[in-house]
Structures are given as structure tokens and as C-alpha cells.
């Protein structure tokens, strides 16, 4: 049955618009501050492009991250990167 055709036998029809199916997950990502490269944050502030956190969250920053606890997944990934920002070991020079 088409959403634009009236139901048979009723004489009138109702236009039924489809409801978009959106998922926002469980909302945990909204409760945390996330780790993102500083240059990406600056670019986002200037032109409004979305950023990608270490944990994979994609969003356009707009809140003060100091008001939220750090995302545990971002922190774990950041800590595993070591001082050089690569995954070659923390103590290697």
C-alpha cells in the first residue's frame, strides 16, 4: 500500500510520513570529554567540521570538556600510545 493512496473502503486517506530511524547509542559518549588532536579542534572551531576522537566518536565540539570526565576508552588508547604518540613502546627512544 502506498502512503499517498487512501485506504480502500474508507473514502478518505491519511498521509503517513515515514519516521526516520535514528540511533544515538546508549548516550555514554555524551557524558565524557574525548581526546582529539589539537589542530583538529582548532580547525573545527574555525569551520565547523566534525572531529574524530580516539575512541571513534564523531561530533562537532561545542561544550567545555573540563566539565566532564575523560572517556575511559580514549584514555586507554592515549595511554597505550606512549610519549611519542606511536604504538612502538613507552620507553623506547
JOBELLIN-V444732 format. One line per field, one symbol per residue. phi: phi as a letter, one per 20 degrees, with the letter a starting at -180 (. if undefined). burial: # if it has 24 or more other C-alpha atoms within 12 Angstrom, else .. A space follows every 50 residues. Layout:
phi: ???
burial: ???
This chain:
phi: .efeefffnencccfdefefedcdmenfffecedebfgfffffffedmff ddfgeofdadfbdfffecffgffffffffffnfenddeofefc
burial: ............................#..#####....#......... #.###.#.#.#........##..#...#...............
